[in-house]
Every structure is written in C-alpha cells, then in structure tokens.
Amino acid sequence: MHIYQGVAELESSLSSSVVTIGNFDGVHLGHQQLIEMVTREAQYYGVPSVVYTFHPHPVKVLHPEKATERLFDLKDQQEQFAQRGIEMVIIENFTKDFSRISAEKFLQEYIVDRLNPKVLVVGHDFNFGADRSGNLQYLENFCAQKGIRLMIIPPFQLDGQAVSSSRIRNELKQGDIEKAKYLLGRDYYVRGHVEQGFQRGRTIGVPTANVHPDVEFVPRRGVYFTSTIFNGKAHPSITNIGINPTFTEGQAVKPLKIESHLLDFDAHLYGMEVAVVLHHFLRDEKKFSGIEELKTQIHSDIEAARRYFNERK
C-alpha cells in the first residue's frame, strides 16, 4: 500500500481508480463495509483502490472547542486499510484555507484531475467543500456530468442504530468494552511507548508498564482485564487507566496514566512500543487510605484477572 501526503505528492495523475473520501475514525464496521465495496469495485475494473482522507480531523480545525478525539492513531488506520486491500491512501493536510475551497474546485482539481475515478464511493452522510456546500445532491449531479459512477453506502446498523465513531466513543466512556468491540468489529486497544514512571508498583511487588498513549481519547477511568502485546506476543495483564488518586491528591496537575501489570512477567519494557487490548472493565478508579489498602485491592484485582483469563482458555 502506498501512502501520499496529499495529492500534490503524486508523481503523476492516475489514469483511473475507484475512490472513497472520508475521515474513517476507528475503521469500524460501517467503514469496513464501505472499504469492502471500494476494493471489490477496483478489482472488477482492474484499477487502483484509493482512500482519500484528512489530517487533522476537520472538526479539530474548524471547531476546536468541540472535543473530537480519534479512537486510534493514524498508524492503525493505515494498517486497517492495508489489511482490507486498499492500494493507495492520500492524507490531505486539512487547514482552514483548505476548508474554504469550493465543492466544485475540490472535486475537479483534487479528485477528478488527479485520481480520475471511474467509481466514487461515499457514505450516506457525506458533505464536503466550503461551508459543507457539497451535499449528496450536488455530488450526484457532478458525477453524472463527469461520467463517474457514484455509490452511496447506506448506514450500517446494529440493534436498530447506525454504527458510528461517536457511538463507539460513548460505549468506551461507559466502560462497555464488549459493546465497543461489537461495533468496531475488532478489539479496542491503546498503543504507545513504555516510559519510566515512579516505580511505585515495583516497590509493592506489582511492577507495571507505564504506557504513554499515542491518541488523546481516553475510555472510562478504572481497572481493566487486558492483553499487553509486544514483539508479536500477547501477555495477559491488568491495566489501570487514571490519575492515581491515592498518590496525587492535592496536586495541581494530575496526569493521566495507563499502567499495565503483566501476569507472571517481570522484565523492563522501557522504550518499547506496546498495544494494550481492553477486554473487560472491572471497576472504577478509587482513592485508598494508604499503601496497604491499595496492595490488598491490587492483589484482589489480579486474582480476578487470573480467573477471567483461565475461563477464556
């Protein structure tokens, strides 16, 4: 799969293609359905399959007051595209100046002139161009004039509701990891590099990997049964996502921490990239009266995790 930072990076215009345009945050089941359509049409016509997307997220640029946080990092998005057979990804730098481009200019200069799509595949809620003036009716008229086959994919529904990134974020904020996985069609995980922390866990016999996440989005704060993956191997683990209230009370700044204790594993992972896969929410984060109460709770959590993983064998 080839990745380009905007259409300007293409060495030459494509002679033909099948293109989809969107943000694809999370590459959830709805996105997967759309991508499957793109790759199928591209195979049928014998032309490249192209995803045209944007970074940063348009909402972040146009409405910074709205908290729009990606579910996964861009690396995950690219991995998902590649696994599903996409041949080219174009990541356009989204700026305020770019947002002011008219719908007609965007379609003509960025899509038609450079990608020459035989088929254009978009979701049911697709809007584009300055002030979102390019609605589906506009797109239908434009494609008809240019001889482009337009495919509008209806919403993908589960339990009578459309699958969306915002719906998945809400489930994660509630701690319903199983429901989020159901909507994603894959595991939800947090990826990042392991940093050296205060080593409090090691002093009480429960060493943890302090993971610095690559995205801003944070699920419900608390303790989870997890798998921590590095070097291609998954290790059963228990993970706390939160601010360590037992130790941070009174502090002006309480940084969020993701700390994973790998069961029956004791080695330094500093500097390594790991993925922490969330399986089940156990309990909310809480403030303890002291170290001994905290140790008792941690060991209770670890035993619960062992039972959980033993039942999954």
PLY file of the C-alpha trace (Angstrom):
ply
format ascii 1.0
element vertex 313
property float x
property float y
property float z
element edge 312
property int vertex1
property int vertex2
end_header
0.00 0.00 0.00
1.32 3.44 -0.94
0.73 6.47 1.31
0.84 10.02 -0.01
0.75 13.26 1.96
-1.82 14.97 -0.26
-2.49 14.64 -3.99
0.41 17.04 -4.66
2.77 14.22 -3.70
1.56 12.01 -6.56
4.22 11.80 -9.26
1.51 11.88 -11.92
-2.26 11.73 -12.18
-3.86 8.29 -12.18
-5.34 7.02 -15.42
-8.28 5.54 -13.50
-9.27 4.45 -9.99
-12.03 3.69 -7.51
-12.05 6.32 -4.75
-13.67 6.83 -1.37
-13.46 10.06 0.65
-13.86 10.40 4.41
-12.28 10.57 7.87
-12.63 6.87 8.78
-12.04 7.35 12.50
-11.80 3.89 14.04
-12.34 1.99 10.78
-15.44 0.46 12.38
-17.93 -1.96 10.82
-19.60 0.78 8.77
-16.25 1.89 7.36
-15.27 -1.72 6.72
-18.42 -2.23 4.64
-17.58 0.84 2.56
-13.93 -0.17 2.08
-15.01 -3.65 1.01
-17.14 -2.03 -1.69
-14.18 0.06 -2.89
-11.81 -2.91 -3.16
-14.47 -5.04 -4.87
-15.17 -2.38 -7.49
-11.46 -1.75 -8.02
-10.86 -5.46 -8.62
-13.79 -5.60 -11.02
-12.44 -2.74 -13.13
-8.78 -3.64 -12.66
-7.86 -0.19 -11.29
-6.26 1.05 -8.04
-8.38 1.33 -4.87
-7.86 4.73 -3.24
-8.80 6.16 0.16
-8.72 9.97 0.30
-8.73 11.17 3.90
-7.73 14.15 6.02
-5.45 15.00 8.92
-6.04 16.64 11.32
-9.70 15.81 11.70
-11.72 18.68 10.11
-13.70 19.28 13.31
-10.47 19.84 15.20
-9.52 22.62 12.79
-12.92 24.24 12.25
-14.38 23.76 15.74
-11.51 23.35 18.20
-13.94 23.93 21.07
-15.51 20.55 20.29
-13.57 17.64 21.73
-13.10 15.31 18.77
-10.52 12.70 19.66
-9.54 9.84 17.37
-10.27 6.34 18.65
-6.98 5.06 17.24
-3.80 6.58 15.86
-3.20 7.13 12.14
-0.89 4.12 12.06
-3.83 1.91 13.00
-5.96 3.47 10.26
-3.29 2.72 7.69
-2.88 -0.83 8.97
-6.62 -1.41 8.67
-6.70 -0.06 5.12
-3.78 -2.28 4.10
-5.32 -5.40 5.67
-8.50 -4.76 3.71
-6.81 -4.46 0.34
-6.60 -0.69 -0.20
-3.72 0.11 -2.57
-3.31 3.87 -2.09
-4.02 6.25 0.80
-3.92 10.00 0.29
-3.80 12.01 3.52
-4.61 15.64 2.78
-3.44 18.24 5.26
-6.65 19.83 6.49
-6.30 23.55 7.20
-8.69 26.49 7.37
-7.53 27.58 3.91
-8.24 24.10 2.54
-11.72 24.19 4.11
-12.55 27.31 2.07
-12.10 25.51 -1.27
-15.41 25.30 -3.12
-17.08 21.94 -3.64
-16.60 22.19 -7.39
-12.89 23.05 -7.17
-12.26 20.26 -4.67
-13.93 17.63 -6.82
-12.37 18.82 -10.06
-8.81 19.63 -9.01
-8.22 17.21 -6.15
-10.31 14.21 -7.19
-11.05 14.20 -10.93
-7.86 15.79 -12.28
-5.51 13.76 -10.04
-7.35 10.48 -9.38
-9.65 10.18 -12.41
-12.19 7.98 -10.60
-14.27 5.52 -12.55
-16.30 4.96 -9.37
-16.71 7.20 -6.30
-17.92 5.53 -3.10
-19.17 7.68 -0.20
-21.22 7.27 2.96
-24.82 8.41 3.35
-23.82 11.45 5.43
-21.05 12.71 3.16
-20.62 16.52 2.91
-17.68 18.47 1.54
-16.46 21.83 0.30
-16.67 25.33 1.77
-19.49 25.57 4.33
-20.31 21.92 3.54
-21.98 23.13 0.35
-21.23 19.88 -1.44
-24.12 17.68 -0.40
-25.12 14.35 -1.94
-27.44 16.00 -4.46
-24.58 18.19 -5.66
-22.32 15.17 -5.84
-24.86 13.17 -7.84
-25.18 15.98 -10.40
-21.40 16.43 -10.65
-20.72 12.71 -11.12
-23.46 12.44 -13.75
-21.85 15.28 -15.73
-18.38 13.70 -15.50
-19.46 10.14 -16.24
-18.42 8.91 -12.79
-20.41 6.09 -11.22
-21.48 7.21 -7.75
-22.20 4.69 -5.00
-23.80 5.99 -1.79
-23.50 3.46 1.03
-26.44 3.44 3.49
-25.75 3.49 7.25
-24.55 0.20 8.71
-26.87 -0.63 11.60
-26.65 -2.86 14.63
-29.51 -3.14 17.13
-31.51 -0.63 15.13
-28.90 2.12 15.36
-26.25 3.30 12.93
-22.69 2.34 13.82
-20.61 5.48 14.25
-17.36 6.60 15.85
-19.27 8.78 18.32
-21.41 5.82 19.38
-18.28 3.74 19.96
-16.65 6.55 21.95
-19.76 6.72 24.14
-19.64 2.98 24.86
-15.98 3.24 25.80
-16.71 6.21 28.06
-19.30 4.00 29.80
-16.77 1.18 30.15
-18.73 -1.19 27.91
-15.72 -2.68 26.15
-17.64 -5.65 24.81
-20.20 -3.39 23.10
-17.45 -1.21 21.63
-15.78 -4.32 20.19
-19.12 -5.42 18.75
-19.50 -2.08 16.95
-15.88 -1.90 15.84
-15.78 -5.45 14.57
-12.38 -5.76 16.26
-10.68 -5.20 19.61
-10.26 -1.76 21.07
-6.70 -1.07 22.20
-4.37 1.69 23.28
-0.90 1.82 21.74
2.16 3.70 22.91
5.71 3.51 24.21
6.60 2.39 27.71
8.10 5.14 29.83
9.80 5.01 33.19
7.37 6.01 35.94
7.70 6.40 39.70
8.13 2.60 40.09
5.60 2.52 42.93
4.25 -0.77 41.60
7.64 -2.42 41.77
8.13 -1.31 45.38
4.94 -3.16 46.38
5.70 -6.23 44.29
3.42 -5.39 41.37
5.59 -3.94 38.58
3.75 -2.09 35.84
4.49 -0.85 32.35
3.71 2.87 32.16
2.31 3.36 28.64
2.21 6.78 27.01
-0.75 6.64 24.59
-0.47 7.84 21.00
-4.02 9.27 20.99
-5.89 11.75 23.16
-9.07 9.72 23.60
-9.42 8.00 26.95
-12.05 5.38 27.85
-13.67 5.24 31.28
-11.12 5.61 34.06
-10.63 2.45 36.05
-9.24 -1.08 36.06
-9.49 -3.44 33.08
-8.66 -7.01 32.17
-6.31 -6.58 29.23
-3.72 -8.16 26.99
-0.45 -6.32 26.55
1.13 -7.03 23.18
4.76 -6.52 22.21
7.15 -8.36 19.90
4.12 -10.04 18.35
3.05 -11.82 21.54
0.04 -11.10 23.79
0.52 -11.29 27.55
-2.47 -11.46 29.96
-2.48 -8.29 32.03
-4.49 -6.00 34.24
-4.44 -2.28 33.50
-5.33 0.87 35.37
-6.30 3.95 33.37
-6.47 7.02 35.56
-4.71 9.59 37.71
-3.65 7.51 40.75
-5.80 9.47 43.25
-4.14 7.74 46.21
-0.88 9.50 45.34
-1.99 12.65 43.51
-4.45 14.19 45.97
-3.62 17.85 46.36
-1.53 18.05 43.22
-2.40 20.84 40.82
-1.60 18.67 37.80
-2.79 15.06 37.75
-1.52 13.47 34.54
-3.44 10.54 33.17
-1.56 7.26 33.33
-2.03 3.88 31.66
-0.29 1.27 33.81
-0.33 -2.41 32.88
0.75 -5.24 35.15
1.59 -8.32 33.07
0.69 -11.54 34.87
3.68 -13.79 35.62
6.05 -11.48 33.80
8.79 -9.32 35.24
11.08 -7.55 32.79
11.75 -3.96 31.82
9.90 -2.79 28.71
11.20 0.79 28.73
11.20 2.35 25.30
9.25 -0.48 23.68
6.04 0.09 21.75
3.17 -1.95 23.19
-0.52 -2.30 22.49
-2.87 -2.71 25.46
-6.03 -4.52 24.33
-9.02 -3.87 26.59
-11.23 -6.92 27.22
-13.42 -6.09 30.21
-14.00 -3.22 32.65
-13.56 -4.42 36.24
-14.05 -1.37 38.47
-13.72 2.39 38.72
-10.54 4.00 39.94
-10.69 4.95 43.62
-8.66 6.64 46.30
-7.34 4.34 49.04
-6.49 5.20 52.63
-2.90 4.07 52.20
-0.43 1.65 50.67
-1.71 -1.44 52.50
-5.32 -0.96 51.39
-4.09 -0.33 47.85
-1.96 -3.51 47.88
-4.90 -5.58 49.10
-7.13 -4.27 46.32
-4.46 -4.76 43.63
-3.92 -8.39 44.62
-7.68 -8.94 44.63
-7.84 -7.44 41.12
-5.00 -9.69 39.96
-6.79 -12.79 41.22
-9.94 -11.68 39.41
-7.86 -11.27 36.26
-6.43 -14.77 36.62
-9.92 -16.22 36.92
-11.04 -14.22 33.88
-8.20 -15.46 31.68
-8.48 -19.06 32.95
-12.16 -19.08 31.95
-11.21 -17.88 28.45
-8.82 -20.77 27.83
0 1
1 2
2 3
3 4
4 5
5 6
6 7
7 8
8 9
9 10
10 11
11 12
12 13
13 14
14 15
15 16
16 17
17 18
18 19
19 20
20 21
21 22
22 23
23 24
24 25
25 26
26 27
27 28
28 29
29 30
30 31
31 32
32 33
33 34
34 35
35 36
36 37
37 38
38 39
39 40
40 41
41 42
42 43
43 44
44 45
45 46
46 47
47 48
48 49
49 50
50 51
51 52
52 53
53 54
54 55
55 56
56 57
57 58
58 59
59 60
60 61
61 62
62 63
63 64
64 65
65 66
66 67
67 68
68 69
69 70
70 71
71 72
72 73
73 74
74 75
75 76
76 77
77 78
78 79
79 80
80 81
81 82
82 83
83 84
84 85
85 86
86 87
87 88
88 89
89 90
90 91
91 92
92 93
93 94
94 95
95 96
96 97
97 98
98 99
99 100
100 101
101 102
102 103
103 104
104 105
105 106
106 107
107 108
108 109
109 110
110 111
111 112
112 113
113 114
114 115
115 116
116 117
117 118
118 119
119 120
120 121
121 122
122 123
123 124
124 125
125 126
126 127
127 128
128 129
129 130
130 131
131 132
132 133
133 134
134 135
135 136
136 137
137 138
138 139
139 140
140 141
141 142
142 143
143 144
144 145
145 146
146 147
147 148
148 149
149 150
150 151
151 152
152 153
153 154
154 155
155 156
156 157
157 158
158 159
159 160
160 161
161 162
162 163
163 164
164 165
165 166
166 167
167 168
168 169
169 170
170 171
171 172
172 173
173 174
174 175
175 176
176 177
177 178
178 179
179 180
180 181
181 182
182 183
183 184
184 185
185 186
186 187
187 188
188 189
189 190
190 191
191 192
192 193
193 194
194 195
195 196
196 197
197 198
198 199
199 200
200 201
201 202
202 203
203 204
204 205
205 206
206 207
207 208
208 209
209 210
210 211
211 212
212 213
213 214
214 215
215 216
216 217
217 218
218 219
219 220
220 221
221 222
222 223
223 224
224 225
225 226
226 227
227 228
228 229
229 230
230 231
231 232
232 233
233 234
234 235
235 236
236 237
237 238
238 239
239 240
240 241
241 242
242 243
243 244
244 245
245 246
246 247
247 248
248 249
249 250
250 251
251 252
252 253
253 254
254 255
255 256
256 257
257 258
258 259
259 260
260 261
261 262
262 263
263 264
264 265
265 266
266 267
267 268
268 269
269 270
270 271
271 272
272 273
273 274
274 275
275 276
276 277
277 278
278 279
279 280
280 281
281 282
282 283
283 284
284 285
285 286
286 287
287 288
288 289
289 290
290 291
291 292
292 293
293 294
294 295
295 296
296 297
297 298
298 299
299 300
300 301
301 302
302 303
303 304
304 305
305 306
306 307
307 308
308 309
309 310
310 311
311 312
